[in-house]
Amino acid sequence: MINAFHAFREDIRMKKPIYHRIISSILWNLLLITTGAFLFGLGLKAIAIPHKFVTGGISGLSLLLYYVSGSLSPGVWYLVVNIPVFLVGWIFISKRFFFYSLYGMFAVSLSIEWISIAVPIHEPILAVLAGGILMGIGSGIVLHSLGSSGGLDIIGIILDQKFSLRMGTFFLSFNMLLFCFGFTFLETDLVLYSIFMSYVMSQTLNYVLSVSNHRKMVIIISDFNDRIAKDIQTRLKRGVTFLSGTGAYSESPKKIILTVVHNYQLKRLEEAALTVDPNAFIITENTFNVLGRGFSRRKVY
């Protein structure tokens, strides 16, 4: 029975490339984009628009144009505003990212157009929370794919690659300008609610992006690091790097273990280290983006 379990675990380990092929497949990425676009469109059409809120980014610009002009529909405005963005994106970003993002743009536009329900939320602050969370989850799911939903994502990537302008700085500047215009055309309370909703959306987006790639970087200092490293490699199937160090008090050379593990492996790692050396010194740090074998792959734009 034990041998069968080890054989099964080894089989799963050997099939990791299959997992990477799945998350890189066209079908999987289209599924992520479609699901995320639907959730984003639901939050926008069923919650934000009935309360006349304005979101950030291109979707917010589209809503502002819709409220001010009274012509076309939010989905059509989203499509129209994105056209010049994609014309520029065709030149500066990879074709794979371009076509996935093009699909994302149409998916969001169609979701906004086709969704005809309004969630019966009467309290504005509750609508802010519900809409921001729903759109943040949708945006996060889309950005877990190899594409985006268009808009500021494409412009931000171009500015970051060509002019080293941080995407966060650009997004903040654009949204500040957008909400300043919002004060000109909309009621002050609606704009303030909109700013709060954009904040809720951004925080939810950050959580969704980090939760699936949240890892622990661990540093271990011990006189038995060779044995601890072997246990980490055999029991947790994680790589280990030795760093060279010197004790400040003893002035004796020491091997220092550096490794990165999944969240659910942290307690097993501590158990492995402390079983070998109860006096081991263990330092744990959160890390939100780990690229390499066994973790995430670099997203090519």
ChimeraX commands (.cxc) that place a marker at each C-alpha (Angstrom):
marker #1 position 0.00,0.00,0.00 radius 0.5
marker #1 position 2.79,2.43,0.91 radius 0.5
marker #1 position 4.69,1.59,-2.26 radius 0.5
marker #1 position 1.54,2.23,-4.29 radius 0.5
marker #1 position 1.12,5.64,-2.65 radius 0.5
marker #1 position 4.72,6.62,-3.41 radius 0.5
marker #1 position 4.29,5.43,-6.98 radius 0.5
marker #1 position 1.14,7.54,-7.34 radius 0.5
marker #1 position 2.88,10.62,-5.91 radius 0.5
marker #1 position 5.84,10.13,-8.25 radius 0.5
marker #1 position 3.43,9.78,-11.17 radius 0.5
marker #1 position 1.77,13.08,-10.27 radius 0.5
marker #1 position 5.17,14.73,-9.98 radius 0.5
marker #1 position 6.19,13.51,-13.42 radius 0.5
marker #1 position 2.97,14.87,-14.93 radius 0.5
marker #1 position 3.62,18.48,-13.94 radius 0.5
marker #1 position 4.38,19.42,-17.56 radius 0.5
marker #1 position 0.80,18.37,-18.39 radius 0.5
marker #1 position -0.45,20.99,-15.90 radius 0.5
marker #1 position 1.70,23.65,-17.54 radius 0.5
marker #1 position 0.41,22.63,-20.96 radius 0.5
marker #1 position -3.17,22.98,-19.71 radius 0.5
marker #1 position -2.71,26.50,-18.29 radius 0.5
marker #1 position -0.94,27.53,-21.49 radius 0.5
marker #1 position -3.63,26.06,-23.75 radius 0.5
marker #1 position -5.94,28.24,-25.82 radius 0.5
marker #1 position -9.09,26.66,-24.37 radius 0.5
marker #1 position -8.03,27.31,-20.76 radius 0.5
marker #1 position -7.12,30.94,-21.43 radius 0.5
marker #1 position -10.36,31.58,-23.31 radius 0.5
marker #1 position -12.27,30.04,-20.39 radius 0.5
marker #1 position -10.53,32.34,-17.90 radius 0.5
marker #1 position -11.13,35.41,-20.05 radius 0.5
marker #1 position -14.79,34.53,-20.66 radius 0.5
marker #1 position -15.51,33.85,-16.98 radius 0.5
marker #1 position -13.72,36.99,-15.81 radius 0.5
marker #1 position -15.39,39.14,-18.48 radius 0.5
marker #1 position -18.83,37.89,-17.45 radius 0.5
marker #1 position -18.23,38.67,-13.76 radius 0.5
marker #1 position -16.83,42.10,-14.60 radius 0.5
marker #1 position -19.77,42.83,-16.92 radius 0.5
marker #1 position -22.20,41.64,-14.25 radius 0.5
marker #1 position -20.75,43.97,-11.64 radius 0.5
marker #1 position -20.73,46.86,-14.10 radius 0.5
marker #1 position -24.16,46.40,-15.71 radius 0.5
marker #1 position -26.14,45.00,-12.80 radius 0.5
marker #1 position -24.72,47.14,-9.98 radius 0.5
marker #1 position -22.56,50.11,-11.06 radius 0.5
marker #1 position -24.70,51.45,-13.90 radius 0.5
marker #1 position -28.07,51.33,-12.05 radius 0.5
marker #1 position -26.46,53.50,-9.35 radius 0.5
marker #1 position -24.74,55.73,-11.98 radius 0.5
marker #1 position -21.28,54.95,-10.59 radius 0.5
marker #1 position -18.11,55.41,-12.64 radius 0.5
marker #1 position -15.36,52.81,-12.52 radius 0.5
marker #1 position -11.68,53.46,-13.16 radius 0.5
marker #1 position -9.82,52.84,-16.41 radius 0.5
marker #1 position -11.29,52.51,-19.88 radius 0.5
marker #1 position -14.56,51.11,-18.54 radius 0.5
marker #1 position -14.92,54.24,-16.39 radius 0.5
marker #1 position -14.21,56.50,-19.36 radius 0.5
marker #1 position -16.84,54.58,-21.34 radius 0.5
marker #1 position -19.41,55.04,-18.57 radius 0.5
marker #1 position -18.64,58.75,-18.28 radius 0.5
marker #1 position -19.13,59.18,-22.04 radius 0.5
marker #1 position -22.38,57.21,-21.80 radius 0.5
marker #1 position -23.73,59.33,-18.94 radius 0.5
marker #1 position -22.73,62.63,-20.56 radius 0.5
marker #1 position -23.68,61.92,-24.17 radius 0.5
marker #1 position -26.78,59.81,-23.58 radius 0.5
marker #1 position -26.04,58.05,-26.87 radius 0.5
marker #1 position -24.91,54.52,-27.70 radius 0.5
marker #1 position -24.65,51.96,-24.90 radius 0.5
marker #1 position -21.90,51.29,-22.31 radius 0.5
marker #1 position -20.79,48.14,-24.17 radius 0.5
marker #1 position -20.50,49.97,-27.49 radius 0.5
marker #1 position -18.64,52.86,-25.89 radius 0.5
marker #1 position -16.22,50.35,-24.34 radius 0.5
marker #1 position -15.60,48.89,-27.78 radius 0.5
marker #1 position -15.17,52.30,-29.45 radius 0.5
marker #1 position -12.71,53.63,-26.85 radius 0.5
marker #1 position -10.62,50.45,-27.10 radius 0.5
marker #1 position -10.17,50.62,-30.89 radius 0.5
marker #1 position -7.29,53.18,-30.92 radius 0.5
marker #1 position -5.70,51.39,-27.96 radius 0.5
marker #1 position -5.56,48.13,-29.89 radius 0.5
marker #1 position -4.21,49.84,-33.00 radius 0.5
marker #1 position -1.23,50.98,-30.91 radius 0.5
marker #1 position -1.02,47.62,-29.16 radius 0.5
marker #1 position -0.67,45.79,-32.49 radius 0.5
marker #1 position 2.70,47.51,-32.96 radius 0.5
marker #1 position 4.20,47.25,-29.48 radius 0.5
marker #1 position 2.99,44.03,-27.81 radius 0.5
marker #1 position 3.23,40.35,-28.69 radius 0.5
marker #1 position 0.62,39.00,-31.08 radius 0.5
marker #1 position -0.42,36.28,-28.62 radius 0.5
marker #1 position -1.18,38.83,-25.90 radius 0.5
marker #1 position -2.85,41.07,-28.50 radius 0.5
marker #1 position -5.30,38.44,-29.74 radius 0.5
marker #1 position -6.15,37.17,-26.25 radius 0.5
marker #1 position -6.76,40.77,-25.17 radius 0.5
marker #1 position -8.82,41.42,-28.29 radius 0.5
marker #1 position -11.03,38.49,-27.34 radius 0.5
marker #1 position -11.19,39.85,-23.78 radius 0.5
marker #1 position -12.32,43.25,-25.04 radius 0.5
marker #1 position -15.16,41.72,-27.10 radius 0.5
marker #1 position -16.10,39.42,-24.19 radius 0.5
marker #1 position -16.44,42.37,-21.81 radius 0.5
marker #1 position -18.37,44.44,-24.38 radius 0.5
marker #1 position -20.79,41.59,-25.09 radius 0.5
marker #1 position -21.24,40.88,-21.38 radius 0.5
marker #1 position -22.17,44.52,-20.77 radius 0.5
marker #1 position -24.57,44.46,-23.72 radius 0.5
marker #1 position -26.27,41.13,-22.99 radius 0.5
marker #1 position -26.66,41.35,-19.22 radius 0.5
marker #1 position -30.05,42.95,-18.61 radius 0.5
marker #1 position -30.59,42.37,-14.91 radius 0.5
marker #1 position -30.15,44.81,-12.04 radius 0.5
marker #1 position -29.19,43.50,-8.61 radius 0.5
marker #1 position -31.74,44.95,-6.13 radius 0.5
marker #1 position -29.28,46.79,-3.87 radius 0.5
marker #1 position -30.70,50.08,-2.62 radius 0.5
marker #1 position -28.01,51.18,-0.16 radius 0.5
marker #1 position -25.20,52.90,-2.16 radius 0.5
marker #1 position -22.39,51.75,0.13 radius 0.5
marker #1 position -23.49,48.13,-0.24 radius 0.5
marker #1 position -23.59,48.58,-4.01 radius 0.5
marker #1 position -20.05,49.98,-3.87 radius 0.5
marker #1 position -18.80,46.92,-2.00 radius 0.5
marker #1 position -20.70,44.38,-4.13 radius 0.5
marker #1 position -19.81,46.01,-7.45 radius 0.5
marker #1 position -16.17,46.57,-6.55 radius 0.5
marker #1 position -15.68,43.00,-5.34 radius 0.5
marker #1 position -17.44,41.47,-8.34 radius 0.5
marker #1 position -15.49,43.53,-10.88 radius 0.5
marker #1 position -12.23,42.98,-9.00 radius 0.5
marker #1 position -12.71,39.21,-9.07 radius 0.5
marker #1 position -13.56,39.33,-12.77 radius 0.5
marker #1 position -10.52,41.45,-13.64 radius 0.5
marker #1 position -8.26,39.20,-11.57 radius 0.5
marker #1 position -9.49,36.06,-13.35 radius 0.5
marker #1 position -8.88,37.67,-16.75 radius 0.5
marker #1 position -5.36,38.72,-15.78 radius 0.5
marker #1 position -4.57,35.13,-14.74 radius 0.5
marker #1 position -4.80,34.30,-18.43 radius 0.5
marker #1 position -2.20,35.11,-21.09 radius 0.5
marker #1 position -4.22,38.15,-22.13 radius 0.5
marker #1 position -6.26,40.99,-20.65 radius 0.5
marker #1 position -9.54,42.80,-21.20 radius 0.5
marker #1 position -7.81,45.57,-23.14 radius 0.5
marker #1 position -7.83,49.23,-22.20 radius 0.5
marker #1 position -5.32,50.54,-19.67 radius 0.5
marker #1 position -3.60,47.15,-19.38 radius 0.5
marker #1 position -2.24,47.49,-22.91 radius 0.5
marker #1 position -1.28,51.16,-22.55 radius 0.5
marker #1 position 0.36,50.50,-19.18 radius 0.5
marker #1 position 2.42,47.62,-20.57 radius 0.5
marker #1 position 3.62,49.74,-23.50 radius 0.5
marker #1 position 4.61,52.67,-21.28 radius 0.5
marker #1 position 6.38,50.33,-18.86 radius 0.5
marker #1 position 8.35,48.57,-21.61 radius 0.5
marker #1 position 9.22,51.66,-23.66 radius 0.5
marker #1 position 9.57,54.42,-21.07 radius 0.5
marker #1 position 9.96,52.53,-17.74 radius 0.5
marker #1 position 6.83,54.23,-16.40 radius 0.5
marker #1 position 5.35,52.09,-13.66 radius 0.5
marker #1 position 1.92,50.71,-14.50 radius 0.5
marker #1 position 0.56,51.60,-11.05 radius 0.5
marker #1 position 1.66,55.22,-11.46 radius 0.5
marker #1 position 0.00,55.45,-14.86 radius 0.5
marker #1 position -3.25,53.86,-13.65 radius 0.5
marker #1 position -3.40,56.20,-10.65 radius 0.5
marker #1 position -2.76,59.30,-12.80 radius 0.5
marker #1 position -5.36,58.30,-15.38 radius 0.5
marker #1 position -8.02,57.57,-12.77 radius 0.5
marker #1 position -7.36,60.81,-10.90 radius 0.5
marker #1 position -7.85,62.73,-14.14 radius 0.5
marker #1 position -10.98,60.72,-14.95 radius 0.5
marker #1 position -12.59,61.36,-11.58 radius 0.5
marker #1 position -11.73,65.06,-11.80 radius 0.5
marker #1 position -13.76,65.19,-15.00 radius 0.5
marker #1 position -16.43,63.19,-13.20 radius 0.5
marker #1 position -16.85,66.01,-10.65 radius 0.5
marker #1 position -17.66,68.32,-13.58 radius 0.5
marker #1 position -20.48,66.22,-15.00 radius 0.5
marker #1 position -21.81,64.11,-12.10 radius 0.5
marker #1 position -23.05,64.69,-8.57 radius 0.5
marker #1 position -20.30,64.88,-5.98 radius 0.5
marker #1 position -21.70,61.99,-3.95 radius 0.5
marker #1 position -21.74,59.71,-7.02 radius 0.5
marker #1 position -18.11,60.49,-7.83 radius 0.5
marker #1 position -17.03,59.86,-4.23 radius 0.5
marker #1 position -18.90,56.54,-4.23 radius 0.5
marker #1 position -17.20,55.74,-7.53 radius 0.5
marker #1 position -13.75,56.44,-6.11 radius 0.5
marker #1 position -14.48,54.15,-3.17 radius 0.5
marker #1 position -15.75,51.43,-5.54 radius 0.5
marker #1 position -12.56,51.68,-7.61 radius 0.5
marker #1 position -10.52,51.27,-4.44 radius 0.5
marker #1 position -12.52,48.17,-3.43 radius 0.5
marker #1 position -12.07,46.80,-6.95 radius 0.5
marker #1 position -8.29,47.38,-6.94 radius 0.5
marker #1 position -7.86,45.71,-3.54 radius 0.5
marker #1 position -9.94,42.71,-4.63 radius 0.5
marker #1 position -7.95,42.51,-7.87 radius 0.5
marker #1 position -4.66,42.50,-5.96 radius 0.5
marker #1 position -5.93,39.72,-3.70 radius 0.5
marker #1 position -7.11,37.56,-6.61 radius 0.5
marker #1 position -3.80,38.02,-8.41 radius 0.5
marker #1 position -1.72,37.16,-5.35 radius 0.5
marker #1 position -3.74,34.38,-3.72 radius 0.5
marker #1 position -2.84,31.72,-6.29 radius 0.5
marker #1 position 0.82,32.72,-6.42 radius 0.5
marker #1 position 1.40,33.48,-2.74 radius 0.5
marker #1 position 4.49,31.58,-1.65 radius 0.5
marker #1 position 6.80,31.52,1.35 radius 0.5
marker #1 position 10.51,32.19,1.10 radius 0.5
marker #1 position 12.29,30.42,3.95 radius 0.5
marker #1 position 15.82,30.92,5.28 radius 0.5
marker #1 position 17.18,28.27,7.68 radius 0.5
marker #1 position 20.34,28.59,9.75 radius 0.5
marker #1 position 21.51,25.39,11.42 radius 0.5
marker #1 position 24.59,23.27,12.07 radius 0.5
marker #1 position 22.76,20.38,10.35 radius 0.5
marker #1 position 21.72,22.06,7.11 radius 0.5
marker #1 position 22.96,19.20,4.93 radius 0.5
marker #1 position 20.47,16.82,6.56 radius 0.5
marker #1 position 17.70,19.42,6.57 radius 0.5
marker #1 position 18.27,20.17,2.87 radius 0.5
marker #1 position 18.07,16.48,2.01 radius 0.5
marker #1 position 14.76,16.16,3.88 radius 0.5
marker #1 position 13.34,19.19,2.08 radius 0.5
marker #1 position 14.31,17.72,-1.29 radius 0.5
marker #1 position 12.97,14.23,-0.59 radius 0.5
marker #1 position 9.89,14.95,1.54 radius 0.5
marker #1 position 8.67,18.24,0.07 radius 0.5
marker #1 position 10.10,17.88,-3.46 radius 0.5
marker #1 position 11.38,21.45,-3.33 radius 0.5
marker #1 position 14.72,22.81,-4.47 radius 0.5
marker #1 position 17.28,24.13,-1.99 radius 0.5
marker #1 position 20.08,26.65,-2.40 radius 0.5
marker #1 position 23.02,26.95,0.01 radius 0.5
marker #1 position 24.19,30.46,0.83 radius 0.5
marker #1 position 27.57,31.04,2.46 radius 0.5
marker #1 position 27.58,32.83,5.80 radius 0.5
marker #1 position 29.75,33.44,8.84 radius 0.5
marker #1 position 28.64,33.59,12.46 radius 0.5
marker #1 position 29.36,37.06,13.84 radius 0.5
marker #1 position 30.03,35.74,17.35 radius 0.5
marker #1 position 31.70,32.40,16.60 radius 0.5
marker #1 position 33.30,33.58,13.33 radius 0.5
marker #1 position 32.75,30.06,12.01 radius 0.5
marker #1 position 31.52,29.47,8.45 radius 0.5
marker #1 position 27.92,28.33,8.06 radius 0.5
marker #1 position 25.70,27.00,5.31 radius 0.5
marker #1 position 22.41,28.85,5.05 radius 0.5
marker #1 position 19.41,27.24,3.37 radius 0.5
marker #1 position 17.27,29.30,1.01 radius 0.5
marker #1 position 14.10,27.72,-0.37 radius 0.5
marker #1 position 10.63,28.66,-1.55 radius 0.5
marker #1 position 7.57,26.54,-0.74 radius 0.5
marker #1 position 3.82,26.66,-1.26 radius 0.5
marker #1 position 1.77,27.94,1.66 radius 0.5
marker #1 position 0.43,24.49,2.54 radius 0.5
marker #1 position 4.00,23.12,2.73 radius 0.5
marker #1 position 5.25,25.59,5.34 radius 0.5
marker #1 position 4.32,23.53,8.41 radius 0.5
marker #1 position 5.82,20.39,6.87 radius 0.5
marker #1 position 9.01,22.34,6.19 radius 0.5
marker #1 position 9.18,23.57,9.78 radius 0.5
marker #1 position 8.58,20.04,11.04 radius 0.5
marker #1 position 11.34,18.64,8.81 radius 0.5
marker #1 position 13.85,21.27,9.97 radius 0.5
marker #1 position 13.03,21.17,13.68 radius 0.5
marker #1 position 12.99,17.38,13.75 radius 0.5
marker #1 position 16.62,17.38,12.61 radius 0.5
marker #1 position 17.63,20.40,14.68 radius 0.5
marker #1 position 15.27,21.72,17.40 radius 0.5
marker #1 position 17.48,24.81,17.66 radius 0.5
marker #1 position 17.32,25.67,13.97 radius 0.5
marker #1 position 16.78,29.36,13.21 radius 0.5
marker #1 position 13.96,29.71,10.64 radius 0.5
marker #1 position 13.00,32.97,8.92 radius 0.5
marker #1 position 9.81,33.07,6.79 radius 0.5
marker #1 position 8.90,35.83,4.35 radius 0.5
marker #1 position 5.86,36.30,2.12 radius 0.5
marker #1 position 6.57,36.48,-1.58 radius 0.5
marker #1 position 3.91,37.26,-4.17 radius 0.5
marker #1 position 5.55,36.32,-7.44 radius 0.5
marker #1 position 7.80,33.31,-7.96 radius 0.5
marker #1 position 8.92,32.44,-11.48 radius 0.5
marker #1 position 10.61,29.16,-12.24 radius 0.5
marker #1 position 10.18,25.42,-12.38 radius 0.5
marker #1 position 7.45,24.19,-10.04 radius 0.5
marker #1 position 5.92,27.67,-9.74 radius 0.5
marker #1 position 4.70,30.27,-12.24 radius 0.5
marker #1 position 5.96,30.93,-15.72 radius 0.5
marker #1 position 6.83,34.35,-17.05 radius 0.5
marker #1 position 3.92,36.07,-18.78 radius 0.5
marker #1 position 5.05,37.31,-22.18 radius 0.5
marker #1 position 3.48,40.59,-23.35 radius 0.5
marker link #1:1,2 radius 0.2
marker link #1:2,3 radius 0.2
marker link #1:3,4 radius 0.2
marker link #1:4,5 radius 0.2
marker link #1:5,6 radius 0.2
marker link #1:6,7 radius 0.2
marker link #1:7,8 radius 0.2
marker link #1:8,9 radius 0.2
marker link #1:9,10 radius 0.2
marker link #1:10,11 radius 0.2
marker link #1:11,12 radius 0.2
marker link #1:12,13 radius 0.2
marker link #1:13,14 radius 0.2
marker link #1:14,15 radius 0.2
marker link #1:15,16 radius 0.2
marker link #1:16,17 radius 0.2
marker link #1:17,18 radius 0.2
marker link #1:18,19 radius 0.2
marker link #1:19,20 radius 0.2
marker link #1:20,21 radius 0.2
marker link #1:21,22 radius 0.2
marker link #1:22,23 radius 0.2
marker link #1:23,24 radius 0.2
marker link #1:24,25 radius 0.2
marker link #1:25,26 radius 0.2
marker link #1:26,27 radius 0.2
marker link #1:27,28 radius 0.2
marker link #1:28,29 radius 0.2
marker link #1:29,30 radius 0.2
marker link #1:30,31 radius 0.2
marker link #1:31,32 radius 0.2
marker link #1:32,33 radius 0.2
marker link #1:33,34 radius 0.2
marker link #1:34,35 radius 0.2
marker link #1:35,36 radius 0.2
marker link #1:36,37 radius 0.2
marker link #1:37,38 radius 0.2
marker link #1:38,39 radius 0.2
marker link #1:39,40 radius 0.2
marker link #1:40,41 radius 0.2
marker link #1:41,42 radius 0.2
marker link #1:42,43 radius 0.2
marker link #1:43,44 radius 0.2
marker link #1:44,45 radius 0.2
marker link #1:45,46 radius 0.2
marker link #1:46,47 radius 0.2
marker link #1:47,48 radius 0.2
marker link #1:48,49 radius 0.2
marker link #1:49,50 radius 0.2
marker link #1:50,51 radius 0.2
marker link #1:51,52 radius 0.2
marker link #1:52,53 radius 0.2
marker link #1:53,54 radius 0.2
marker link #1:54,55 radius 0.2
marker link #1:55,56 radius 0.2
marker link #1:56,57 radius 0.2
marker link #1:57,58 radius 0.2
marker link #1:58,59 radius 0.2
marker link #1:59,60 radius 0.2
marker link #1:60,61 radius 0.2
marker link #1:61,62 radius 0.2
marker link #1:62,63 radius 0.2
marker link #1:63,64 radius 0.2
marker link #1:64,65 radius 0.2
marker link #1:65,66 radius 0.2
marker link #1:66,67 radius 0.2
marker link #1:67,68 radius 0.2
marker link #1:68,69 radius 0.2
marker link #1:69,70 radius 0.2
marker link #1:70,71 radius 0.2
marker link #1:71,72 radius 0.2
marker link #1:72,73 radius 0.2
marker link #1:73,74 radius 0.2
marker link #1:74,75 radius 0.2
marker link #1:75,76 radius 0.2
marker link #1:76,77 radius 0.2
marker link #1:77,78 radius 0.2
marker link #1:78,79 radius 0.2
marker link #1:79,80 radius 0.2
marker link #1:80,81 radius 0.2
marker link #1:81,82 radius 0.2
marker link #1:82,83 radius 0.2
marker link #1:83,84 radius 0.2
marker link #1:84,85 radius 0.2
marker link #1:85,86 radius 0.2
marker link #1:86,87 radius 0.2
marker link #1:87,88 radius 0.2
marker link #1:88,89 radius 0.2
marker link #1:89,90 radius 0.2
marker link #1:90,91 radius 0.2
marker link #1:91,92 radius 0.2
marker link #1:92,93 radius 0.2
marker link #1:93,94 radius 0.2
marker link #1:94,95 radius 0.2
marker link #1:95,96 radius 0.2
marker link #1:96,97 radius 0.2
marker link #1:97,98 radius 0.2
marker link #1:98,99 radius 0.2
marker link #1:99,100 radius 0.2
marker link #1:100,101 radius 0.2
marker link #1:101,102 radius 0.2
marker link #1:102,103 radius 0.2
marker link #1:103,104 radius 0.2
marker link #1:104,105 radius 0.2
marker link #1:105,106 radius 0.2
marker link #1:106,107 radius 0.2
marker link #1:107,108 radius 0.2
marker link #1:108,109 radius 0.2
marker link #1:109,110 radius 0.2
marker link #1:110,111 radius 0.2
marker link #1:111,112 radius 0.2
marker link #1:112,113 radius 0.2
marker link #1:113,114 radius 0.2
marker link #1:114,115 radius 0.2
marker link #1:115,116 radius 0.2
marker link #1:116,117 radius 0.2
marker link #1:117,118 radius 0.2
marker link #1:118,119 radius 0.2
marker link #1:119,120 radius 0.2
marker link #1:120,121 radius 0.2
marker link #1:121,122 radius 0.2
marker link #1:122,123 radius 0.2
marker link #1:123,124 radius 0.2
marker link #1:124,125 radius 0.2
marker link #1:125,126 radius 0.2
marker link #1:126,127 radius 0.2
marker link #1:127,128 radius 0.2
marker link #1:128,129 radius 0.2
marker link #1:129,130 radius 0.2
marker link #1:130,131 radius 0.2
marker link #1:131,132 radius 0.2
marker link #1:132,133 radius 0.2
marker link #1:133,134 radius 0.2
marker link #1:134,135 radius 0.2
marker link #1:135,136 radius 0.2
marker link #1:136,137 radius 0.2
marker link #1:137,138 radius 0.2
marker link #1:138,139 radius 0.2
marker link #1:139,140 radius 0.2
marker link #1:140,141 radius 0.2
marker link #1:141,142 radius 0.2
marker link #1:142,143 radius 0.2
marker link #1:143,144 radius 0.2
marker link #1:144,145 radius 0.2
marker link #1:145,146 radius 0.2
marker link #1:146,147 radius 0.2
marker link #1:147,148 radius 0.2
marker link #1:148,149 radius 0.2
marker link #1:149,150 radius 0.2
marker link #1:150,151 radius 0.2
marker link #1:151,152 radius 0.2
marker link #1:152,153 radius 0.2
marker link #1:153,154 radius 0.2
marker link #1:154,155 radius 0.2
marker link #1:155,156 radius 0.2
marker link #1:156,157 radius 0.2
marker link #1:157,158 radius 0.2
marker link #1:158,159 radius 0.2
marker link #1:159,160 radius 0.2
marker link #1:160,161 radius 0.2
marker link #1:161,162 radius 0.2
marker link #1:162,163 radius 0.2
marker link #1:163,164 radius 0.2
marker link #1:164,165 radius 0.2
marker link #1:165,166 radius 0.2
marker link #1:166,167 radius 0.2
marker link #1:167,168 radius 0.2
marker link #1:168,169 radius 0.2
marker link #1:169,170 radius 0.2
marker link #1:170,171 radius 0.2
marker link #1:171,172 radius 0.2
marker link #1:172,173 radius 0.2
marker link #1:173,174 radius 0.2
marker link #1:174,175 radius 0.2
marker link #1:175,176 radius 0.2
marker link #1:176,177 radius 0.2
marker link #1:177,178 radius 0.2
marker link #1:178,179 radius 0.2
marker link #1:179,180 radius 0.2
marker link #1:180,181 radius 0.2
marker link #1:181,182 radius 0.2
marker link #1:182,183 radius 0.2
marker link #1:183,184 radius 0.2
marker link #1:184,185 radius 0.2
marker link #1:185,186 radius 0.2
marker link #1:186,187 radius 0.2
marker link #1:187,188 radius 0.2
marker link #1:188,189 radius 0.2
marker link #1:189,190 radius 0.2
marker link #1:190,191 radius 0.2
marker link #1:191,192 radius 0.2
marker link #1:192,193 radius 0.2
marker link #1:193,194 radius 0.2
marker link #1:194,195 radius 0.2
marker link #1:195,196 radius 0.2
marker link #1:196,197 radius 0.2
marker link #1:197,198 radius 0.2
marker link #1:198,199 radius 0.2
marker link #1:199,200 radius 0.2
marker link #1:200,201 radius 0.2
marker link #1:201,202 radius 0.2
marker link #1:202,203 radius 0.2
marker link #1:203,204 radius 0.2
marker link #1:204,205 radius 0.2
marker link #1:205,206 radius 0.2
marker link #1:206,207 radius 0.2
marker link #1:207,208 radius 0.2
marker link #1:208,209 radius 0.2
marker link #1:209,210 radius 0.2
marker link #1:210,211 radius 0.2
marker link #1:211,212 radius 0.2
marker link #1:212,213 radius 0.2
marker link #1:213,214 radius 0.2
marker link #1:214,215 radius 0.2
marker link #1:215,216 radius 0.2
marker link #1:216,217 radius 0.2
marker link #1:217,218 radius 0.2
marker link #1:218,219 radius 0.2
marker link #1:219,220 radius 0.2
marker link #1:220,221 radius 0.2
marker link #1:221,222 radius 0.2
marker link #1:222,223 radius 0.2
marker link #1:223,224 radius 0.2
marker link #1:224,225 radius 0.2
marker link #1:225,226 radius 0.2
marker link #1:226,227 radius 0.2
marker link #1:227,228 radius 0.2
marker link #1:228,229 radius 0.2
marker link #1:229,230 radius 0.2
marker link #1:230,231 radius 0.2
marker link #1:231,232 radius 0.2
marker link #1:232,233 radius 0.2
marker link #1:233,234 radius 0.2
marker link #1:234,235 radius 0.2
marker link #1:235,236 radius 0.2
marker link #1:236,237 radius 0.2
marker link #1:237,238 radius 0.2
marker link #1:238,239 radius 0.2
marker link #1:239,240 radius 0.2
marker link #1:240,241 radius 0.2
marker link #1:241,242 radius 0.2
marker link #1:242,243 radius 0.2
marker link #1:243,244 radius 0.2
marker link #1:244,245 radius 0.2
marker link #1:245,246 radius 0.2
marker link #1:246,247 radius 0.2
marker link #1:247,248 radius 0.2
marker link #1:248,249 radius 0.2
marker link #1:249,250 radius 0.2
marker link #1:250,251 radius 0.2
marker link #1:251,252 radius 0.2
marker link #1:252,253 radius 0.2
marker link #1:253,254 radius 0.2
marker link #1:254,255 radius 0.2
marker link #1:255,256 radius 0.2
marker link #1:256,257 radius 0.2
marker link #1:257,258 radius 0.2
marker link #1:258,259 radius 0.2
marker link #1:259,260 radius 0.2
marker link #1:260,261 radius 0.2
marker link #1:261,262 radius 0.2
marker link #1:262,263 radius 0.2
marker link #1:263,264 radius 0.2
marker link #1:264,265 radius 0.2
marker link #1:265,266 radius 0.2
marker link #1:266,267 radius 0.2
marker link #1:267,268 radius 0.2
marker link #1:268,269 radius 0.2
marker link #1:269,270 radius 0.2
marker link #1:270,271 radius 0.2
marker link #1:271,272 radius 0.2
marker link #1:272,273 radius 0.2
marker link #1:273,274 radius 0.2
marker link #1:274,275 radius 0.2
marker link #1:275,276 radius 0.2
marker link #1:276,277 radius 0.2
marker link #1:277,278 radius 0.2
marker link #1:278,279 radius 0.2
marker link #1:279,280 radius 0.2
marker link #1:280,281 radius 0.2
marker link #1:281,282 radius 0.2
marker link #1:282,283 radius 0.2
marker link #1:283,284 radius 0.2
marker link #1:284,285 radius 0.2
marker link #1:285,286 radius 0.2
marker link #1:286,287 radius 0.2
marker link #1:287,288 radius 0.2
marker link #1:288,289 radius 0.2
marker link #1:289,290 radius 0.2
marker link #1:290,291 radius 0.2
marker link #1:291,292 radius 0.2
marker link #1:292,293 radius 0.2
marker link #1:293,294 radius 0.2
marker link #1:294,295 radius 0.2
marker link #1:295,296 radius 0.2
marker link #1:296,297 radius 0.2
marker link #1:297,298 radius 0.2
marker link #1:298,299 radius 0.2
marker link #1:299,300 radius 0.2
marker link #1:300,301 radius 0.2
view
